[in-house]
Amino acid sequence: MSNPEKQALQKQPEGAAEGEKAERGWLSWAVGWVLVPGTLIGLIFGAGLMVGVHLHDSWFSRLVVWFVELFG
């Protein structure tokens, strides 16, 4: 007796399954390695920029300047 799942898999063209897998792989790579890290880095940089501009003499800004001067 043949398995109906095997018959369904055999009827699908092989190229379509590979193409879908490749596109899904590229999209997940772009989201996982470019979009999400880029957004997080941009938000951290933007938040630091806003704190530095608006609260330039706060304790946090002085701490960041001190830390940067240690290595500069």
PDB file of N, CA, C and O in Angstrom:
ATOM      1  N   MET A   1       0.839  -1.183   0.000  1.00  0.00           N
ATOM      2  CA  MET A   1       0.000   0.000   0.000  1.00  0.00           C
ATOM      3  C   MET A   1       0.882   1.244   0.000  1.00  0.00           C
ATOM      4  O   MET A   1       1.914   1.299   0.669  1.00  0.00           O
ATOM      5  N   SER A   2       0.462   2.208  -0.744  1.00  0.00           N
ATOM      6  CA  SER A   2       1.255   3.437  -0.822  1.00  0.00           C
ATOM      7  C   SER A   2       0.719   4.468   0.172  1.00  0.00           C
ATOM      8  O   SER A   2      -0.471   4.505   0.485  1.00  0.00           O
ATOM      9  N   ASN A   3       1.600   5.264   0.633  1.00  0.00           N
ATOM     10  CA  ASN A   3       1.275   6.303   1.609  1.00  0.00           C
ATOM     11  C   ASN A   3       0.771   7.543   0.859  1.00  0.00           C
ATOM     12  O   ASN A   3       1.423   7.982  -0.089  1.00  0.00           O
ATOM     13  N   PRO A   4      -0.386   8.126   1.263  1.00  0.00           N
ATOM     14  CA  PRO A   4      -0.903   9.306   0.549  1.00  0.00           C
ATOM     15  C   PRO A   4       0.013  10.523   0.683  1.00  0.00           C
ATOM     16  O   PRO A   4       0.049  11.361  -0.219  1.00  0.00           O
ATOM     17  N   GLU A   5       0.745  10.636   1.777  1.00  0.00           N
ATOM     18  CA  GLU A   5       1.664  11.767   1.949  1.00  0.00           C
ATOM     19  C   GLU A   5       2.815  11.685   0.945  1.00  0.00           C
ATOM     20  O   GLU A   5       3.239  12.703   0.397  1.00  0.00           O
ATOM     21  N   LYS A   6       3.317  10.475   0.707  1.00  0.00           N
ATOM     22  CA  LYS A   6       4.383  10.299  -0.270  1.00  0.00           C
ATOM     23  C   LYS A   6       3.907  10.650  -1.673  1.00  0.00           C
ATOM     24  O   LYS A   6       4.650  11.245  -2.454  1.00  0.00           O
ATOM     25  N   GLN A   7       2.672  10.284  -1.992  1.00  0.00           N
ATOM     26  CA  GLN A   7       2.124  10.596  -3.307  1.00  0.00           C
ATOM     27  C   GLN A   7       1.986  12.111  -3.474  1.00  0.00           C
ATOM     28  O   GLN A   7       2.273  12.633  -4.551  1.00  0.00           O
ATOM     29  N   ALA A   8       1.558  12.819  -2.440  1.00  0.00           N
ATOM     30  CA  ALA A   8       1.406  14.268  -2.518  1.00  0.00           C
ATOM     31  C   ALA A   8       2.761  14.940  -2.703  1.00  0.00           C
ATOM     32  O   ALA A   8       2.875  15.916  -3.444  1.00  0.00           O
ATOM     33  N   LEU A   9       3.780  14.427  -2.038  1.00  0.00           N
ATOM     34  CA  LEU A   9       5.112  14.994  -2.177  1.00  0.00           C
ATOM     35  C   LEU A   9       5.686  14.730  -3.567  1.00  0.00           C
ATOM     36  O   LEU A   9       6.401  15.569  -4.115  1.00  0.00           O
ATOM     37  N   GLN A  10       5.379  13.585  -4.126  1.00  0.00           N
ATOM     38  CA  GLN A  10       5.899  13.238  -5.439  1.00  0.00           C
ATOM     39  C   GLN A  10       5.240  14.067  -6.535  1.00  0.00           C
ATOM     40  O   GLN A  10       5.862  14.296  -7.573  1.00  0.00           O
ATOM     41  N   LYS A  11       4.017  14.522  -6.347  1.00  0.00           N
ATOM     42  CA  LYS A  11       3.303  15.284  -7.356  1.00  0.00           C
ATOM     43  C   LYS A  11       3.807  16.728  -7.444  1.00  0.00           C
ATOM     44  O   LYS A  11       3.663  17.361  -8.490  1.00  0.00           O
ATOM     45  N   GLN A  12       4.395  17.263  -6.366  1.00  0.00           N
ATOM     46  CA  GLN A  12       4.877  18.642  -6.384  1.00  0.00           C
ATOM     47  C   GLN A  12       6.165  18.730  -7.198  1.00  0.00           C
ATOM     48  O   GLN A  12       7.034  17.866  -7.080  1.00  0.00           O
ATOM     49  N   PRO A  13       6.292  19.762  -8.017  1.00  0.00           N
ATOM     50  CA  PRO A  13       7.550  19.933  -8.750  1.00  0.00           C
ATOM     51  C   PRO A  13       8.679  20.310  -7.797  1.00  0.00           C
ATOM     52  O   PRO A  13       8.484  21.060  -6.840  1.00  0.00           O
ATOM     53  N   GLU A  14       9.855  19.777  -8.079  1.00  0.00           N
ATOM     54  CA  GLU A  14      10.992  19.994  -7.183  1.00  0.00           C
ATOM     55  C   GLU A  14      11.483  21.434  -7.201  1.00  0.00           C
ATOM     56  O   GLU A  14      11.918  21.940  -6.167  1.00  0.00           O
ATOM     57  N   GLY A  15      11.428  22.102  -8.334  1.00  0.00           N
ATOM     58  CA  GLY A  15      11.916  23.470  -8.456  1.00  0.00           C
ATOM     59  C   GLY A  15      11.122  24.448  -7.606  1.00  0.00           C
ATOM     60  O   GLY A  15      11.691  25.403  -7.077  1.00  0.00           O
ATOM     61  N   ALA A  16       9.831  24.235  -7.466  1.00  0.00           N
ATOM     62  CA  ALA A  16       8.995  25.162  -6.700  1.00  0.00           C
ATOM     63  C   ALA A  16       9.356  25.107  -5.215  1.00  0.00           C
ATOM     64  O   ALA A  16       9.427  26.140  -4.550  1.00  0.00           O
ATOM     65  N   ALA A  17       9.577  23.921  -4.712  1.00  0.00           N
ATOM     66  CA  ALA A  17       9.909  23.794  -3.292  1.00  0.00           C
ATOM     67  C   ALA A  17      11.272  24.416  -3.004  1.00  0.00           C
ATOM     68  O   ALA A  17      11.456  25.050  -1.965  1.00  0.00           O
ATOM     69  N   GLU A  18      12.224  24.240  -3.911  1.00  0.00           N
ATOM     70  CA  GLU A  18      13.551  24.818  -3.698  1.00  0.00           C
ATOM     71  C   GLU A  18      13.514  26.338  -3.796  1.00  0.00           C
ATOM     72  O   GLU A  18      14.195  27.020  -3.030  1.00  0.00           O
ATOM     73  N   GLY A  19      12.737  26.873  -4.718  1.00  0.00           N
ATOM     74  CA  GLY A  19      12.631  28.324  -4.881  1.00  0.00           C
ATOM     75  C   GLY A  19      11.994  28.976  -3.672  1.00  0.00           C
ATOM     76  O   GLY A  19      12.448  30.029  -3.224  1.00  0.00           O
ATOM     77  N   GLU A  20      10.954  28.369  -3.143  1.00  0.00           N
ATOM     78  CA  GLU A  20      10.307  28.915  -1.949  1.00  0.00           C
ATOM     79  C   GLU A  20      11.270  28.881  -0.762  1.00  0.00           C
ATOM     80  O   GLU A  20      11.329  29.822   0.030  1.00  0.00           O
ATOM     81  N   LYS A  21      12.008  27.807  -0.652  1.00  0.00           N
ATOM     82  CA  LYS A  21      12.950  27.683   0.453  1.00  0.00           C
ATOM     83  C   LYS A  21      14.058  28.721   0.344  1.00  0.00           C
ATOM     84  O   LYS A  21      14.463  29.302   1.351  1.00  0.00           O
ATOM     85  N   ALA A  22      14.547  28.957  -0.853  1.00  0.00           N
ATOM     86  CA  ALA A  22      15.618  29.923  -1.057  1.00  0.00           C
ATOM     87  C   ALA A  22      15.131  31.337  -0.764  1.00  0.00           C
ATOM     88  O   ALA A  22      15.853  32.115  -0.140  1.00  0.00           O
ATOM     89  N   GLU A  23      13.932  31.684  -1.197  1.00  0.00           N
ATOM     90  CA  GLU A  23      13.412  33.028  -0.946  1.00  0.00           C
ATOM     91  C   GLU A  23      13.141  33.230   0.539  1.00  0.00           C
ATOM     92  O   GLU A  23      13.446  34.289   1.087  1.00  0.00           O
ATOM     93  N   ARG A  24      12.586  32.248   1.179  1.00  0.00           N
ATOM     94  CA  ARG A  24      12.328  32.349   2.608  1.00  0.00           C
ATOM     95  C   ARG A  24      13.650  32.460   3.361  1.00  0.00           C
ATOM     96  O   ARG A  24      13.730  33.183   4.354  1.00  0.00           O
ATOM     97  N   GLY A  25      14.668  31.770   2.915  1.00  0.00           N
ATOM     98  CA  GLY A  25      15.970  31.829   3.552  1.00  0.00           C
ATOM     99  C   GLY A  25      16.603  33.201   3.423  1.00  0.00           C
ATOM    100  O   GLY A  25      17.188  33.706   4.382  1.00  0.00           O
ATOM    101  N   TRP A  26      16.493  33.821   2.234  1.00  0.00           N
ATOM    102  CA  TRP A  26      17.058  35.151   2.022  1.00  0.00           C
ATOM    103  C   TRP A  26      16.311  36.184   2.849  1.00  0.00           C
ATOM    104  O   TRP A  26      16.931  37.064   3.446  1.00  0.00           O
ATOM    105  N   LEU A  27      15.002  36.089   2.890  1.00  0.00           N
ATOM    106  CA  LEU A  27      14.208  37.052   3.646  1.00  0.00           C
ATOM    107  C   LEU A  27      14.477  36.930   5.139  1.00  0.00           C
ATOM    108  O   LEU A  27      14.617  37.942   5.825  1.00  0.00           O
ATOM    109  N   SER A  28      14.548  35.734   5.640  1.00  0.00           N
ATOM    110  CA  SER A  28      14.829  35.569   7.070  1.00  0.00           C
ATOM    111  C   SER A  28      16.245  36.032   7.400  1.00  0.00           C
ATOM    112  O   SER A  28      16.482  36.568   8.483  1.00  0.00           O
ATOM    113  N   TRP A  29      17.202  35.829   6.466  1.00  0.00           N
ATOM    114  CA  TRP A  29      18.558  36.332   6.685  1.00  0.00           C
ATOM    115  C   TRP A  29      18.559  37.855   6.734  1.00  0.00           C
ATOM    116  O   TRP A  29      19.198  38.447   7.603  1.00  0.00           O
ATOM    117  N   ALA A  30      17.855  38.484   5.817  1.00  0.00           N
ATOM    118  CA  ALA A  30      17.822  39.950   5.763  1.00  0.00           C
ATOM    119  C   ALA A  30      17.177  40.527   7.018  1.00  0.00           C
ATOM    120  O   ALA A  30      17.657  41.523   7.559  1.00  0.00           O
ATOM    121  N   VAL A  31      16.108  39.919   7.479  1.00  0.00           N
ATOM    122  CA  VAL A  31      15.447  40.412   8.685  1.00  0.00           C
ATOM    123  C   VAL A  31      16.313  40.151   9.908  1.00  0.00           C
ATOM    124  O   VAL A  31      16.460  41.026  10.762  1.00  0.00           O
ATOM    125  N   GLY A  32      16.882  38.968  10.001  1.00  0.00           N
ATOM    126  CA  GLY A  32      17.644  38.589  11.191  1.00  0.00           C
ATOM    127  C   GLY A  32      19.008  39.242  11.308  1.00  0.00           C
ATOM    128  O   GLY A  32      19.473  39.497  12.418  1.00  0.00           O
ATOM    129  N   TRP A  33      19.670  39.523  10.167  1.00  0.00           N
ATOM    130  CA  TRP A  33      21.030  40.050  10.211  1.00  0.00           C
ATOM    131  C   TRP A  33      21.154  41.511   9.829  1.00  0.00           C
ATOM    132  O   TRP A  33      22.182  42.130  10.104  1.00  0.00           O
ATOM    133  N   VAL A  34      20.125  42.085   9.196  1.00  0.00           N
ATOM    134  CA  VAL A  34      20.217  43.471   8.739  1.00  0.00           C
ATOM    135  C   VAL A  34      19.162  44.344   9.411  1.00  0.00           C
ATOM    136  O   VAL A  34      19.497  45.342  10.050  1.00  0.00           O
ATOM    137  N   LEU A  35      17.904  43.978   9.272  1.00  0.00           N
ATOM    138  CA  LEU A  35      16.815  44.834   9.730  1.00  0.00           C
ATOM    139  C   LEU A  35      16.756  44.951  11.258  1.00  0.00           C
ATOM    140  O   LEU A  35      16.733  46.063  11.787  1.00  0.00           O
ATOM    141  N   VAL A  36      16.731  43.845  11.957  1.00  0.00           N
ATOM    142  CA  VAL A  36      16.613  43.893  13.418  1.00  0.00           C
ATOM    143  C   VAL A  36      17.852  44.514  14.071  1.00  0.00           C
ATOM    144  O   VAL A  36      17.695  45.424  14.885  1.00  0.00           O
ATOM    145  N   PRO A  37      19.083  44.066  13.755  1.00  0.00           N
ATOM    146  CA  PRO A  37      20.246  44.712  14.374  1.00  0.00           C
ATOM    147  C   PRO A  37      20.382  46.183  13.979  1.00  0.00           C
ATOM    148  O   PRO A  37      20.768  47.013  14.801  1.00  0.00           O
ATOM    149  N   GLY A  38      20.066  46.506  12.726  1.00  0.00           N
ATOM    150  CA  GLY A  38      20.142  47.905  12.294  1.00  0.00           C
ATOM    151  C   GLY A  38      19.171  48.781  13.047  1.00  0.00           C
ATOM    152  O   GLY A  38      19.504  49.907  13.415  1.00  0.00           O
ATOM    153  N   THR A  39      17.975  48.278  13.280  1.00  0.00           N
ATOM    154  CA  THR A  39      16.978  49.031  14.037  1.00  0.00           C
ATOM    155  C   THR A  39      17.426  49.216  15.478  1.00  0.00           C
ATOM    156  O   THR A  39      17.317  50.313  16.025  1.00  0.00           O
ATOM    157  N   LEU A  40      17.929  48.154  16.096  1.00  0.00           N
ATOM    158  CA  LEU A  40      18.381  48.267  17.489  1.00  0.00           C
ATOM    159  C   LEU A  40      19.557  49.241  17.625  1.00  0.00           C
ATOM    160  O   LEU A  40      19.566  50.072  18.534  1.00  0.00           O
ATOM    161  N   ILE A  41      20.528  49.149  16.751  1.00  0.00           N
ATOM    162  CA  ILE A  41      21.671  50.058  16.803  1.00  0.00           C
ATOM    163  C   ILE A  41      21.220  51.487  16.552  1.00  0.00           C
ATOM    164  O   ILE A  41      21.694  52.413  17.210  1.00  0.00           O
ATOM    165  N   GLY A  42      20.313  51.674  15.610  1.00  0.00           N
ATOM    166  CA  GLY A  42      19.788  53.010  15.333  1.00  0.00           C
ATOM    167  C   GLY A  42      19.038  53.595  16.516  1.00  0.00           C
ATOM    168  O   GLY A  42      19.178  54.781  16.815  1.00  0.00           O
ATOM    169  N   LEU A  43      18.245  52.777  17.188  1.00  0.00           N
ATOM    170  CA  LEU A  43      17.518  53.259  18.364  1.00  0.00           C
ATOM    171  C   LEU A  43      18.460  53.615  19.508  1.00  0.00           C
ATOM    172  O   LEU A  43      18.268  54.631  20.175  1.00  0.00           O
ATOM    173  N   ILE A  44      19.471  52.793  19.736  1.00  0.00           N
ATOM    174  CA  ILE A  44      20.435  53.086  20.798  1.00  0.00           C
ATOM    175  C   ILE A  44      21.203  54.361  20.471  1.00  0.00           C
ATOM    176  O   ILE A  44      21.388  55.214  21.339  1.00  0.00           O
ATOM    177  N   PHE A  45      21.651  54.495  19.220  1.00  0.00           N
ATOM    178  CA  PHE A  45      22.381  55.690  18.815  1.00  0.00           C
ATOM    179  C   PHE A  45      21.493  56.928  18.907  1.00  0.00           C
ATOM    180  O   PHE A  45      21.922  57.969  19.406  1.00  0.00           O
ATOM    181  N   GLY A  46      20.262  56.815  18.429  1.00  0.00           N
ATOM    182  CA  GLY A  46      19.330  57.945  18.487  1.00  0.00           C
ATOM    183  C   GLY A  46      18.999  58.351  19.909  1.00  0.00           C
ATOM    184  O   GLY A  46      18.916  59.542  20.210  1.00  0.00           O
ATOM    185  N   ALA A  47      18.809  57.382  20.785  1.00  0.00           N
ATOM    186  CA  ALA A  47      18.525  57.700  22.186  1.00  0.00           C
ATOM    187  C   ALA A  47      19.726  58.387  22.833  1.00  0.00           C
ATOM    188  O   ALA A  47      19.554  59.343  23.589  1.00  0.00           O
ATOM    189  N   GLY A  48      20.922  57.921  22.549  1.00  0.00           N
ATOM    190  CA  GLY A  48      22.119  58.562  23.082  1.00  0.00           C
ATOM    191  C   GLY A  48      22.295  59.969  22.541  1.00  0.00           C
ATOM    192  O   GLY A  48      22.712  60.871  23.268  1.00  0.00           O
ATOM    193  N   LEU A  49      21.980  60.156  21.275  1.00  0.00           N
ATOM    194  CA  LEU A  49      22.062  61.480  20.676  1.00  0.00           C
ATOM    195  C   LEU A  49      21.074  62.438  21.328  1.00  0.00           C
ATOM    196  O   LEU A  49      21.422  63.582  21.620  1.00  0.00           O
ATOM    197  N   MET A  50      19.860  61.986  21.556  1.00  0.00           N
ATOM    198  CA  MET A  50      18.853  62.847  22.183  1.00  0.00           C
ATOM    199  C   MET A  50      19.213  63.178  23.632  1.00  0.00           C
ATOM    200  O   MET A  50      19.017  64.310  24.073  1.00  0.00           O
ATOM    201  N   VAL A  51      19.729  62.215  24.362  1.00  0.00           N
ATOM    202  CA  VAL A  51      20.150  62.483  25.746  1.00  0.00           C
ATOM    203  C   VAL A  51      21.312  63.463  25.749  1.00  0.00           C
ATOM    204  O   VAL A  51      21.350  64.383  26.566  1.00  0.00           O
ATOM    205  N   GLY A  52      22.258  63.271  24.842  1.00  0.00           N
ATOM    206  CA  GLY A  52      23.409  64.158  24.785  1.00  0.00           C
ATOM    207  C   GLY A  52      23.045  65.579  24.401  1.00  0.00           C
ATOM    208  O   GLY A  52      23.645  66.527  24.908  1.00  0.00           O
ATOM    209  N   VAL A  53      22.083  65.744  23.523  1.00  0.00           N
ATOM    210  CA  VAL A  53      21.679  67.078  23.082  1.00  0.00           C
ATOM    211  C   VAL A  53      20.849  67.788  24.141  1.00  0.00           C
ATOM    212  O   VAL A  53      21.089  68.959  24.433  1.00  0.00           O
ATOM    213  N   HIS A  54      19.894  67.103  24.710  1.00  0.00           N
ATOM    214  CA  HIS A  54      18.957  67.748  25.618  1.00  0.00           C
ATOM    215  C   HIS A  54      19.431  67.768  27.069  1.00  0.00           C
ATOM    216  O   HIS A  54      19.055  68.660  27.829  1.00  0.00           O
ATOM    217  N   LEU A  55      20.232  66.818  27.449  1.00  0.00           N
ATOM    218  CA  LEU A  55      20.689  66.739  28.840  1.00  0.00           C
ATOM    219  C   LEU A  55      22.211  66.699  28.871  1.00  0.00           C
ATOM    220  O   LEU A  55      22.795  65.794  29.467  1.00  0.00           O
ATOM    221  N   HIS A  56      22.859  67.673  28.233  1.00  0.00           N
ATOM    222  CA  HIS A  56      24.308  67.631  28.060  1.00  0.00           C
ATOM    223  C   HIS A  56      25.079  67.758  29.365  1.00  0.00           C
ATOM    224  O   HIS A  56      26.252  67.386  29.401  1.00  0.00           O
ATOM    225  N   ASP A  57      24.482  68.262  30.436  1.00  0.00           N
ATOM    226  CA  ASP A  57      25.211  68.349  31.698  1.00  0.00           C
ATOM    227  C   ASP A  57      24.618  67.410  32.758  1.00  0.00           C
ATOM    228  O   ASP A  57      24.756  67.662  33.955  1.00  0.00           O
ATOM    229  N   SER A  58      23.966  66.342  32.325  1.00  0.00           N
ATOM    230  CA  SER A  58      23.440  65.367  33.271  1.00  0.00           C
ATOM    231  C   SER A  58      24.535  64.377  33.670  1.00  0.00           C
ATOM    232  O   SER A  58      25.592  64.328  33.041  1.00  0.00           O
ATOM    233  N   TRP A  59      24.284  63.607  34.691  1.00  0.00           N
ATOM    234  CA  TRP A  59      25.281  62.656  35.183  1.00  0.00           C
ATOM    235  C   TRP A  59      25.580  61.585  34.138  1.00  0.00           C
ATOM    236  O   TRP A  59      26.716  61.123  34.032  1.00  0.00           O
ATOM    237  N   PHE A  60      24.572  61.188  33.367  1.00  0.00           N
ATOM    238  CA  PHE A  60      24.785  60.142  32.376  1.00  0.00           C
ATOM    239  C   PHE A  60      25.705  60.621  31.254  1.00  0.00           C
ATOM    240  O   PHE A  60      26.599  59.897  30.817  1.00  0.00           O
ATOM    241  N   SER A  61      25.474  61.842  30.799  1.00  0.00           N
ATOM    242  CA  SER A  61      26.327  62.387  29.740  1.00  0.00           C
ATOM    243  C   SER A  61      27.763  62.557  30.223  1.00  0.00           C
ATOM    244  O   SER A  61      28.706  62.268  29.487  1.00  0.00           O
ATOM    245  N   ARG A  62      27.931  63.025  31.455  1.00  0.00           N
ATOM    246  CA  ARG A  62      29.284  63.165  31.996  1.00  0.00           C
ATOM    247  C   ARG A  62      29.961  61.806  32.145  1.00  0.00           C
ATOM    248  O   ARG A  62      31.167  61.687  31.931  1.00  0.00           O
ATOM    249  N   LEU A  63      29.186  60.774  32.514  1.00  0.00           N
ATOM    250  CA  LEU A  63      29.729  59.424  32.635  1.00  0.00           C
ATOM    251  C   LEU A  63      30.200  58.905  31.273  1.00  0.00           C
ATOM    252  O   LEU A  63      31.272  58.307  31.179  1.00  0.00           O
ATOM    253  N   VAL A  64      29.416  59.126  30.225  1.00  0.00           N
ATOM    254  CA  VAL A  64      29.787  58.672  28.890  1.00  0.00           C
ATOM    255  C   VAL A  64      31.041  59.400  28.415  1.00  0.00           C
ATOM    256  O   VAL A  64      31.943  58.777  27.855  1.00  0.00           O
ATOM    257  N   VAL A  65      31.106  60.717  28.636  1.00  0.00           N
ATOM    258  CA  VAL A  65      32.288  61.484  28.227  1.00  0.00           C
ATOM    259  C   VAL A  65      33.515  60.991  28.981  1.00  0.00           C
ATOM    260  O   VAL A  65      34.581  60.838  28.385  1.00  0.00           O
ATOM    261  N   TRP A  66      33.385  60.744  30.267  1.00  0.00           N
ATOM    262  CA  TRP A  66      34.504  60.241  31.056  1.00  0.00           C
ATOM    263  C   TRP A  66      34.966  58.881  30.529  1.00  0.00           C
ATOM    264  O   TRP A  66      36.166  58.637  30.406  1.00  0.00           O
ATOM    265  N   PHE A  67      34.019  58.000  30.218  1.00  0.00           N
ATOM    266  CA  PHE A  67      34.352  56.667  29.733  1.00  0.00           C
ATOM    267  C   PHE A  67      35.052  56.736  28.382  1.00  0.00           C
ATOM    268  O   PHE A  67      36.020  56.012  28.148  1.00  0.00           O
ATOM    269  N   VAL A  68      34.570  57.599  27.492  1.00  0.00           N
ATOM    270  CA  VAL A  68      35.193  57.754  26.187  1.00  0.00           C
ATOM    271  C   VAL A  68      36.600  58.332  26.313  1.00  0.00           C
ATOM    272  O   VAL A  68      37.505  57.933  25.580  1.00  0.00           O
ATOM    273  N   GLU A  69      36.783  59.266  27.237  1.00  0.00           N
ATOM    274  CA  GLU A  69      38.104  59.859  27.432  1.00  0.00           C
ATOM    275  C   GLU A  69      39.126  58.879  27.996  1.00  0.00           C
ATOM    276  O   GLU A  69      40.330  59.079  27.837  1.00  0.00           O
ATOM    277  N   LEU A  70      38.652  57.815  28.656  1.00  0.00           N
ATOM    278  CA  LEU A  70      39.577  56.792  29.148  1.00  0.00           C
ATOM    279  C   LEU A  70      40.336  56.131  28.005  1.00  0.00           C
ATOM    280  O   LEU A  70      41.519  55.817  28.144  1.00  0.00           O
ATOM    281  N   PHE A  71      39.667  55.918  26.881  1.00  0.00           N
ATOM    282  CA  PHE A  71      40.263  55.205  25.754  1.00  0.00           C
ATOM    283  C   PHE A  71      40.717  56.148  24.655  1.00  0.00           C
ATOM    284  O   PHE A  71      41.252  55.691  23.645  1.00  0.00           O
ATOM    285  N   GLY A  72      40.520  57.460  24.821  1.00  0.00           N
ATOM    286  CA  GLY A  72      40.824  58.393  23.733  1.00  0.00           C
ATOM    287  C   GLY A  72      42.101  59.140  23.885  1.00  0.00           C
ATOM    288  O   GLY A  72      42.450  59.949  23.026  1.00  0.00           O
TER     289      GLY A  72
END
